[in-house]
Amino acid sequence: AMPEMAALAVAEPVAVYEVDLPMAEEVSESFLEIREVKTGRLITLMELLSPVNKISDEGREQYIRKRADVLRTWTSLVEIDLLRGVKPMPMVGPDVESDYRILISPGWRRPHARLHAFSLRQPIPEITIPLQKGEDEPTLALNDVLHSLYNRARFDLRLDYTEPPVPPLSEADAEWVRQR
C-alpha cells in the first residue's frame, strides 16, 4: 500500500500561489550625536522629532522612553519639534502655546531646561548647543541651515503650495501665508 500512496502523492501537482508578506514600515529617524573624541562618550544628542515619534502612539511611547533614558544621564538633549498641531512632548512648567518648539536640556542643569517656543510667523531661533559643563556652546543658526537645504533640494519645484497644509492653518495664519 505504501508504494501506491507515494505514486498518488507524486501524481498530483503542488499548488503554488503568489502571496505578499507583511512588511514593517520603514522608518527613518533623524538625530545627531556629539561624542567625546577620546572616549566615544555621548555628550549631546540632537533629535529632530518625526511624525512617527510624535504622532503614532507606539512611536511616541518609544521616543518618550528613549528621551527618559537620556534624561537619566549626563548627556545633553536638544529636541527640535517642527511639527505643528500635535500634542507636544511632556514637560513640567508653564502651559506654552506655540506652533514649534526647541528644547535644550544640558545634562548638568537637570531637571532645568530652556524651551524656545515660536510660531509659523517667526524665524526659527538661533540656539546654542550644550557640550560639556564649562565649555563654550556653539551657536546653531537652524533657520539658515533649513533655508539652505530647502534651496539646494529645490523644494520650491517639488511642493505644491496651492494645496492646504496638514494640519490646516488658522485663518489668520492662512491669510499671513497667502500674503507671502
C-alpha positions as CSV (number, residue, x, y, z in Angstrom):
1,A,0.0,0.0,0.0
2,M,2.9,2.4,0.7
3,P,4.2,2.5,-2.9
4,E,0.8,3.2,-4.3
5,M,0.3,6.2,-1.9
6,A,3.7,7.6,-2.9
7,A,2.7,7.3,-6.5
8,L,-0.5,9.2,-5.9
9,A,1.3,11.9,-4.0
10,V,3.7,12.4,-6.9
11,A,0.9,12.4,-9.5
12,E,-0.8,15.5,-8.0
13,P,0.9,18.8,-8.8
14,V,2.0,21.0,-5.9
15,A,-0.1,24.2,-5.6
16,V,1.9,27.4,-6.0
17,Y,0.4,30.8,-5.0
18,E,1.5,34.4,-5.3
19,V,1.4,35.9,-1.8
20,D,2.5,39.1,-0.1
21,L,4.4,39.2,3.2
22,P,3.6,41.8,5.9
23,M,6.4,44.3,5.9
24,A,7.3,46.6,8.7
25,E,7.0,50.2,7.6
26,E,10.5,51.6,7.0
27,V,11.1,54.4,9.5
28,S,13.9,56.9,9.2
29,E,14.7,58.8,12.4
30,S,16.8,62.0,12.3
31,F,19.3,62.6,15.1
32,L,22.8,63.7,15.6
33,E,25.2,62.6,18.3
34,I,28.1,64.6,19.6
35,R,30.7,62.3,21.2
36,E,33.9,62.9,23.1
37,V,36.8,62.0,20.7
38,K,39.0,60.1,23.2
39,T,36.3,58.0,24.9
40,G,33.4,58.0,22.4
41,R,31.1,59.0,25.3
42,L,27.9,60.6,24.2
43,I,28.0,64.3,25.1
44,T,24.9,65.7,23.3
45,L,22.0,64.1,21.5
46,M,20.1,66.2,19.0
47,E,16.7,64.8,18.0
48,L,14.5,66.1,15.2
49,L,11.1,64.9,16.0
50,S,9.4,63.0,13.2
51,P,5.7,62.2,12.7
52,V,6.4,58.6,13.8
53,N,7.9,59.6,17.2
54,K,5.4,62.4,17.8
55,I,2.0,61.2,16.4
56,S,1.8,57.4,16.4
57,D,1.1,56.0,19.8
58,E,3.7,53.3,19.6
59,G,6.3,55.6,18.2
60,R,5.6,58.3,20.7
61,E,5.9,55.9,23.7
62,Q,9.1,54.5,22.3
63,Y,10.6,58.0,21.9
64,I,9.5,59.1,25.4
65,R,11.3,56.0,26.8
66,K,14.4,56.9,24.8
67,R,14.1,60.5,26.0
68,A,13.7,59.3,29.6
69,D,16.9,57.2,29.2
70,V,18.9,60.2,28.0
71,L,17.5,62.4,30.8
72,R,18.8,59.9,33.4
73,T,22.3,60.5,32.2
74,W,24.7,63.5,31.9
75,T,24.1,63.6,28.2
76,S,22.6,66.9,27.0
77,L,19.5,66.8,24.9
78,V,18.4,69.1,22.1
79,E,14.9,68.3,20.9
80,I,13.7,70.0,17.8
81,D,10.0,69.9,17.2
82,L,8.9,71.4,13.9
83,L,5.6,69.6,13.7
84,R,2.5,71.8,14.1
85,G,-0.7,70.8,15.6
86,V,0.4,67.7,17.5
87,K,0.5,67.4,21.3
88,P,3.9,68.5,22.5
89,M,6.3,66.2,24.3
90,P,5.8,66.2,28.1
91,M,7.5,68.7,30.4
92,V,6.8,70.5,33.6
93,G,6.3,74.3,33.6
94,P,4.0,76.9,32.0
95,D,1.5,75.6,29.5
96,V,3.0,77.2,26.4
97,E,1.0,77.5,23.2
98,S,3.3,77.5,20.2
99,D,3.5,76.1,16.7
100,Y,7.1,74.9,17.1
101,R,9.5,74.2,20.0
102,I,13.1,73.6,20.6
103,L,14.0,72.1,24.0
104,I,17.6,72.4,25.2
105,S,18.5,70.3,28.3
106,P,22.1,70.5,29.3
107,G,22.9,67.4,31.3
108,W,24.4,69.3,34.3
109,R,21.3,71.5,34.7
110,R,18.6,68.8,35.0
111,P,15.8,68.9,35.6
112,H,16.0,72.5,34.3
113,A,15.9,73.1,30.5
114,R,15.3,76.0,28.1
115,L,12.2,75.9,25.8
116,H,12.3,78.1,22.7
117,A,8.7,78.4,21.6
118,F,7.9,80.1,18.3
119,S,5.2,80.4,15.7
120,L,4.8,79.9,12.0
121,R,5.4,83.7,11.5
122,Q,8.7,83.8,13.3
123,P,12.1,82.5,12.1
124,I,13.5,79.5,13.8
125,P,15.6,81.0,16.6
126,E,19.4,80.6,16.8
127,I,20.2,78.1,19.6
128,T,23.3,77.2,21.5
129,I,24.3,73.5,21.6
130,P,25.4,72.3,25.1
131,L,28.6,70.3,25.1
132,Q,30.4,69.7,28.5
133,K,29.9,71.9,31.5
134,G,32.2,74.9,31.3
135,E,32.8,74.5,27.5
136,D,31.8,77.2,25.0
137,E,28.5,76.4,23.4
138,P,28.5,76.7,19.6
139,T,25.6,78.6,18.1
140,L,23.4,76.8,15.5
141,A,21.5,79.1,13.1
142,L,18.9,76.4,12.3
143,N,16.8,78.8,10.2
144,D,19.7,79.4,7.9
145,V,20.5,75.7,7.7
146,L,16.9,74.8,6.7
147,H,16.6,77.6,4.2
148,S,19.9,76.5,2.6
149,L,18.7,72.9,2.4
150,Y,15.4,73.9,1.0
151,N,17.1,75.9,-1.8
152,R,19.6,73.2,-2.6
153,A,16.9,70.5,-2.7
154,R,14.7,72.8,-4.9
155,F,11.7,72.1,-2.7
156,D,10.0,75.1,-4.4
157,L,9.8,72.9,-7.5
158,R,8.6,69.8,-5.6
159,L,6.0,71.1,-3.3
160,D,2.5,72.2,-4.4
161,Y,1.8,75.3,-2.3
162,T,-1.7,75.6,-3.7
163,E,-2.7,72.6,-1.5
164,P,-3.7,73.4,2.1
165,P,-1.1,72.3,4.6
166,V,-1.7,69.4,7.0
167,P,-2.8,70.1,9.7
168,P,-4.7,73.2,8.4
169,L,-3.6,76.6,9.4
170,S,-5.7,79.0,11.5
171,E,-7.5,81.6,9.3
172,A,-5.1,84.3,10.5
173,D,-2.0,82.2,9.7
174,A,-3.5,81.1,6.3
175,E,-4.0,84.8,5.4
176,W,-0.5,85.6,6.5
177,V,0.8,82.8,4.3
178,R,-1.3,84.0,1.3
179,Q,0.3,87.4,1.6
180,R,3.8,85.9,1.3
